[in-house]
Amino acid sequence: MVWYSDSNRSRREFLKQTAGAALAVGTLQWPEVLPAAAVAIQPFGVWLRRRVSPNEQIRVACIGLGQRGSQHWQGWESVPGAVVVALCDVDQTVLARQAQQFRAYTGRDVRLEVDYRRLLDDGTIDAVSVATCNHTHALITLTALQAGKHVYVEKLCSHNLWEGAQLVRAVQKYRGICFHGTQARSSPAVQQAISYLQGGLIGQVEVARIRAVAPGPAPTPGPDEPTPPGVAYDLWLGPAPVRPFNRARFHRHWRWWPEYGNGPLANHSFHLLDLARWGLGVSWPQRIRPGQNLPNGKIASSVVGPELWQVEFPGRKTILVELWPAPPRPAKASACWRPTEAVTFYGTEGQMVVDCFGYRTWFARGREPGPAAKAPSQEFEQFLQAVRTRHIPPAAPDILEGHRSCGLVHLINIARHLGRAIEFDPETQTIPADPEAFALCRSSYRKPFLLPEIG
């Protein structure tokens, strides 16, 4: 494969031509389902709910108040036109602590609930913000859409492939705005990077390479114990099987357990998968298999090498995934320290490295530096604008794009579980002629926490 080629193209001319172009690229198809079904497609601009006046406040309830959930209510409170009217968590200790912080931050008290379903029955709440565990994301989101709420849901929006398809169908049926926690899509710098990339800044691009770091180490399980006072454990379990309470499966640690989480690619690495798919302009893959050859022909030296996966798309596009073991934390690292993770796009005229908040470029030959930028995400502002206008920009982190990127995680996890390659049909969005793999696309649900099937 050729990674670089000489070109007479004027980079200055290219940058001048593309600087004024729209940052958001691509065309959003609405909606998409899995498996394929005869569902009427509604055009943009046709919405059942009334349009919100620009002068009205959007009343938001925040469900799930862990680390990311606490960032949610602070984010909503920082956006003009949004007001947080309720906080919800299954752990009353967490709920009380967040209520105290909310009062200190805003100067006012807020409604507190343990059971999110009480919020969905409240007609004065316009939107809910969901930052619970992965295994409850789809259930809360879908029932909120049924209740007439708009939803911002954290990644992963689904715990399996089938759930994501149900969410896409639900958005179409109930006509709500539903955004997904792929915050990088709302960074102006990242939008500019994708615009440059798809505009040909580094030439033809067929390969994106992800360097991700697996979180670790896993917690050491202790003995099961009685549920702590103030914890609505049955509600926390939701659709998952009943198991005795164990702190190694609860706060912060649930990601390690397949009943609740989605493995190492479902944390920060998920954002890189989404960026890689967005940059390449692809949706569903056709094959996922253990990776062998990387663009430079070798793996960087390490005591323990990475886990490699190759995701192949129609049109000769490929995402190479390197999942590295977590390195030791530096002795003087700050609280926000994180190992370097990014996605590199290889073009015929150069390379571009993109992370969640910016990008850098280099041109051949001689690694001549090109455009670079950084900018924070604006997910809450973008969601609020979409609720007011009923317009979803093509680059927005909407539920369709979230489902596609979550689908990559689910498919890679299926291949990891089986220890072999799997074939996926992008047209029907099924795994044909592979009953073993197909069975892993959906899980069972515990009553009464059943996920409705949207026809």
C-alpha positions in Angstrom: 0.0 0.0 0.0 1.2 3.5 -0.9 1.1 5.9 2.1 2.6 9.0 0.4 2.9 10.3 -3.1 4.3 13.5 -4.7 1.8 16.0 -5.8 1.8 19.4 -7.5 -1.2 20.5 -5.5 -0.8 23.9 -3.8 -1.6 23.3 -0.1 -2.0 27.0 0.4 -4.6 27.0 -2.4 -6.3 24.0 -0.8 -6.5 25.7 2.6 -7.8 28.9 1.2 -10.6 27.0 -0.7 -11.6 24.9 2.3 -11.3 27.5 5.1 -14.8 28.9 4.3 -16.4 25.5 3.8 -18.9 24.2 6.3 -17.2 22.3 9.1 -19.9 19.7 9.2 -19.6 17.2 6.4 -21.7 14.3 5.1 -25.4 13.6 4.8 -27.3 12.1 7.6 -29.6 9.3 6.7 -32.6 9.0 9.0 -33.3 6.6 10.5 -31.5 3.2 10.1 -32.7 0.0 11.6 -31.3 -3.5 12.4 -32.4 -5.9 11.2 -33.9 -4.3 8.1 -37.6 -3.7 8.4 -40.3 -1.9 6.4 -40.4 1.4 8.3 -41.6 4.6 6.8 -38.9 7.2 6.6 -39.9 10.6 7.8 -38.2 13.7 6.2 -36.4 16.2 8.3 -38.5 19.0 9.5 -41.6 16.9 10.1 -42.0 16.7 13.9 -45.0 15.9 16.1 -44.1 18.0 19.1 -44.5 21.8 19.3 -41.5 24.0 18.6 -39.9 25.5 21.6 -39.8 29.2 21.7 -36.2 30.6 21.8 -37.2 32.5 24.9 -38.3 29.4 26.8 -36.1 27.5 29.1 -35.4 23.8 28.5 -36.1 21.9 31.7 -33.6 19.1 32.1 -33.5 16.1 34.6 -30.2 14.4 35.1 -30.3 10.6 35.6 -27.1 9.0 37.0 -24.8 11.1 39.1 -21.4 9.5 38.9 -18.3 11.3 37.6 -19.8 11.9 34.2 -23.3 12.5 35.6 -22.0 15.3 37.8 -20.4 16.9 34.7 -23.8 16.7 33.0 -25.7 18.9 35.4 -22.8 21.4 35.5 -22.7 21.4 31.7 -26.5 22.1 31.4 -26.4 24.8 34.0 -23.6 26.5 32.1 -25.7 26.7 28.9 -28.0 29.7 28.6 -31.6 28.6 28.1 -31.2 25.3 30.0 -32.2 24.7 33.6 -31.7 21.5 35.7 -34.9 20.8 37.6 -34.2 17.3 39.0 -31.4 15.0 39.9 -31.8 11.2 40.1 -29.6 8.4 41.3 -30.2 4.9 42.8 -27.7 5.7 45.6 -29.2 8.2 48.1 -25.7 8.9 49.4 -24.6 10.0 46.0 -27.8 11.9 45.4 -27.4 13.9 48.6 -23.8 14.7 47.9 -24.7 15.9 44.4 -27.6 17.9 45.7 -25.3 19.7 48.1 -22.8 20.5 45.3 -25.7 21.6 43.1 -26.9 24.0 45.8 -23.3 25.4 46.2 -22.9 25.8 42.5 -26.3 27.3 41.6 -27.6 28.8 44.9 -30.9 26.8 44.7 -32.4 23.5 45.7 -33.4 20.9 43.2 -35.9 18.0 43.0 -34.4 14.7 44.0 -35.5 11.2 42.9 -34.2 7.7 43.2 -36.5 6.2 40.6 -36.1 7.7 37.1 -39.6 6.6 36.1 -41.1 9.3 38.4 -39.4 11.9 36.2 -40.7 10.5 33.0 -44.3 10.9 34.3 -43.7 14.6 34.8 -45.0 16.6 31.9 -43.1 19.8 32.9 -39.7 18.1 32.1 -38.6 18.6 28.5 -35.4 16.5 28.4 -33.5 13.9 30.4 -29.7 13.5 30.5 -28.7 9.8 31.0 -25.3 8.9 32.6 -26.1 5.6 34.2 -24.4 2.2 33.6 -24.3 0.9 30.0 -26.8 -1.9 30.6 -29.6 0.6 31.5 -28.9 3.3 28.9 -31.2 1.9 26.2 -34.1 1.1 28.6 -34.1 4.6 30.1 -33.6 6.3 26.8 -36.4 4.4 25.0 -38.9 4.8 27.8 -38.0 8.5 28.0 -38.7 8.9 24.3 -42.0 7.1 24.7 -42.9 9.6 27.5 -42.3 12.5 25.1 -38.9 13.6 26.4 -35.8 14.6 24.4 -32.7 12.6 25.5 -29.0 13.1 25.8 -27.5 9.6 26.6 -23.9 8.8 27.3 -21.9 6.2 25.5 -22.5 3.5 24.9 -26.1 4.1 24.2 -26.7 0.4 23.9 -25.5 -2.8 25.7 -25.8 -4.9 22.5 -26.5 -4.4 18.8 -30.2 -5.0 19.0 -30.7 -2.3 21.6 -29.1 0.3 19.4 -31.5 -0.5 16.5 -34.5 -0.2 18.9 -33.3 3.3 19.9 -33.0 4.4 16.3 -36.5 3.1 15.6 -37.9 4.8 18.7 -36.5 8.2 17.7 -38.3 7.9 14.4 -41.5 6.7 15.9 -41.7 9.2 18.8 -40.0 12.1 17.0 -37.8 13.2 19.9 -34.3 14.7 19.7 -31.8 12.1 20.9 -28.1 12.8 21.1 -25.3 10.4 22.0 -22.2 11.0 24.1 -19.8 11.3 21.3 -18.7 14.7 22.4 -15.8 15.0 20.0 -18.2 15.5 17.2 -19.2 18.9 18.6 -15.6 20.3 18.9 -15.1 22.9 16.2 -11.5 21.8 15.8 -12.5 18.2 15.2 -15.2 19.3 12.8 -12.5 21.3 10.9 -10.2 18.2 10.9 -12.8 16.0 9.3 -13.7 18.7 6.8 -10.0 19.0 5.8 -9.6 15.2 5.8 -12.6 14.5 3.6 -11.8 17.5 1.4 -8.5 15.8 0.4 -5.9 17.7 2.5 -3.7 14.6 2.9 -4.8 13.0 -0.3 -6.7 9.7 -0.6 -7.3 8.1 2.8 -8.3 4.4 3.1 -6.8 3.5 6.5 -7.3 4.8 10.0 -5.2 3.5 12.9 -6.3 3.7 16.5 -3.9 3.5 19.4 -6.1 2.8 22.4 -5.3 1.9 26.0 -7.2 -0.7 27.9 -8.3 0.6 31.4 -6.8 -1.4 34.3 -6.3 -3.1 36.5 -9.6 -4.8 37.2 -10.7 -4.7 40.8 -10.2 -7.7 43.0 -13.6 -9.2 43.8 -14.4 -9.3 47.5 -17.1 -11.3 49.2 -20.8 -10.6 48.4 -22.5 -8.5 51.1 -25.9 -7.1 52.0 -27.0 -4.1 49.9 -25.9 -0.9 51.6 -28.7 1.3 53.1 -30.1 3.8 50.7 -29.2 1.9 47.5 -32.0 0.8 45.3 -30.1 -2.2 44.1 -32.9 -3.9 42.2 -33.4 -0.7 40.2 -29.6 -0.5 39.6 -29.6 -4.1 38.3 -32.5 -3.2 35.9 -32.6 -5.7 33.1 -29.5 -7.6 34.2 -29.7 -10.9 36.1 -30.1 -10.9 39.9 -26.8 -11.2 41.7 -25.9 -10.5 45.3 -24.5 -7.0 45.9 -20.7 -6.7 45.6 -18.7 -3.5 45.6 -16.4 -4.8 42.9 -19.4 -4.7 40.5 -20.9 -1.4 41.7 -19.7 2.2 41.5 -16.9 2.8 39.0 -16.2 -1.0 38.7 -19.3 -2.1 36.7 -17.4 -1.6 33.4 -15.4 -4.7 34.0 -18.5 -7.0 34.1 -20.2 -8.0 30.8 -23.6 -7.9 32.5 -23.2 -4.1 32.9 -20.4 -2.9 30.7 -18.9 -3.5 27.2 -15.3 -4.1 27.7 -12.1 -2.1 27.1 -13.2 -0.5 23.9 -16.3 1.0 25.4 -14.5 3.7 27.5 -12.3 6.4 26.0 -11.4 4.1 23.1 -14.9 4.3 21.8 -14.4 8.0 20.9 -11.5 7.0 18.7 -13.6 4.4 16.9 -16.2 7.0 16.3 -13.7 9.5 15.0 -12.1 6.9 12.7 -15.4 5.9 11.2 -16.4 9.5 10.8 -13.2 10.5 9.1 -13.2 7.6 6.7 -16.9 8.3 5.8 -18.0 4.8 6.5 -21.0 3.3 8.4 -21.2 -0.5 8.8 -18.3 -2.9 8.3 -18.3 -6.1 6.3 -15.6 -8.0 8.2 -13.9 -7.9 11.6 -10.8 -10.1 12.1 -7.7 -10.3 14.2 -5.2 -7.9 12.8 -1.7 -8.9 11.6 0.0 -6.2 9.6 0.1 -2.5 10.6 0.9 0.4 8.2 4.6 0.5 9.2 4.9 -3.3 9.0 5.8 -3.8 12.6 4.5 -3.3 16.1 6.3 -0.8 18.4 8.5 -2.6 20.9 6.9 -3.3 24.2 7.1 -5.8 27.0 3.5 -6.8 26.3 2.3 -6.1 22.8 -1.2 -4.8 21.9 -4.3 -6.7 21.0 -4.9 -6.1 17.3 -8.2 -6.0 15.3 -8.9 -5.1 11.7 -12.3 -3.7 10.8 -12.9 -3.8 7.0 -15.6 -1.7 5.3 -16.9 -1.6 1.7 -14.8 0.5 -0.6 -11.5 -0.8 0.7 -11.6 1.3 3.9 -10.1 -0.1 7.0 -9.8 0.7 10.7 -6.8 -0.9 12.5 -7.3 -1.1 16.2 -4.4 -1.4 18.7 -5.5 -2.0 22.2 -2.5 -1.6 24.5 -2.2 -2.6 28.1 -2.5 0.3 30.5 1.0 1.7 31.3 2.1 2.5 34.9 0.9 5.9 36.1 3.7 8.4 36.4 4.6 9.3 40.0 3.9 13.0 39.5 1.0 12.7 37.1 -1.9 15.1 37.5 -5.4 14.0 38.5 -6.5 14.3 34.8 -3.5 12.3 33.4 -4.4 9.9 30.6 -2.1 7.8 28.4 -1.8 9.1 24.9 -4.6 7.8 22.7 -5.5 9.0 19.2 -6.5 8.0 15.7 -4.1 8.5 12.8 -5.4 8.8 9.2 -2.9 7.7 6.5 -3.3 9.6 3.2 -1.4 9.4 -0.1 0.0 12.9 0.7 0.4 12.9 4.5 -1.0 12.0 7.9 -3.5 13.4 10.3 -3.7 12.6 14.0 -7.0 13.4 15.7 -8.1 13.1 19.3 -11.3 14.2 21.0 -10.5 17.9 21.0 -8.1 18.6 18.1 -5.8 17.5 15.3 -2.3 17.8 13.8 -1.2 17.1 10.2 2.0 16.4 8.4 2.8 16.3 4.7 5.3 14.2 2.8 8.1 14.5 2.2 10.1 15.4 5.3 7.1 15.4 7.6 6.3 19.0 6.8 3.8 20.2 9.5 0.4 21.3 8.3 -2.8 22.7 9.9 -3.5 22.0 13.6 -6.1 23.1 16.1 -7.7 22.4 19.4 -11.1 23.4 20.8 -13.4 22.0 23.5 -16.6 20.2 22.7 -20.0 21.9 22.7 -22.3 19.0 23.1 -24.8 20.6 25.5 -25.1 23.8 23.4 -25.6 21.7 20.3 -28.3 19.5 21.9 -30.2 22.6 23.2 -30.1 24.1 19.7 -31.4 21.0 18.1 -34.3 20.8 20.6 -35.2 24.4 19.9 -35.0 24.3 16.1 -35.8 20.6 15.4 -32.8 20.6 13.1 -30.0 18.1 13.5 -26.7 19.1 11.8 -25.1 16.4 9.7 -22.1 16.1 12.0 -24.1 16.1 15.2 -23.7 13.3 17.7 -27.2 12.0 17.0 -28.4 8.5 18.0 -28.0 7.1 14.4 -24.3 7.9 14.4 -24.0 6.7 18.0 -25.7 3.4 17.1 -23.3 2.9 14.2 -20.2 3.5 16.3 -21.5 1.5 19.3 -22.2 -1.2 16.7 -18.4 -1.4 16.0 -17.7 -2.0 19.7 -20.4 -4.7 19.9 -19.1 -6.5 16.7 -15.5 -6.4 17.9 -16.6 -7.8 21.2 -18.4 -10.6 19.4 -15.3 -11.4 17.5 -13.2 -11.2 20.7 -15.6 -13.5 22.5 -15.5 -16.1 19.7 -11.8 -15.6 19.1 -12.2 -15.5 15.3 -13.2 -13.3 12.4 -16.9 -12.6 11.8 -18.7 -11.5 8.6 -21.3 -8.7 8.7 -23.7 -7.7 6.0 -23.8 -3.9 5.8 -27.0 -3.9 3.7 -29.2 -6.0 6.0 -27.2 -5.2 9.1 -27.1 -8.9 10.2 -24.5 -11.6 10.7 -25.4 -14.0 7.9 -24.8 -17.8 8.1 -23.2 -17.5 11.6 -25.7 -18.5 14.3 -23.1 -18.4 17.0 -22.2 -14.8 16.3 -25.8 -13.8 15.6 -26.9 -15.1 19.0 -24.6 -12.6 20.7 -26.3 -9.6 19.1 -29.1 -9.6 21.7 -29.3 -10.4 25.4 -32.2 -11.5 27.7 -34.0 -9.1 30.0 -35.4 -9.4 33.5 -38.9 -8.5 34.3 -40.2 -5.9 34.7 -37.2 -4.2 33.0 -38.1 -5.3 29.5 -36.9 -3.3 26.6 -39.9 -2.7 24.3 -39.5 -3.9 20.7 -40.3 -1.0 18.3 -42.0 -2.2 15.2 
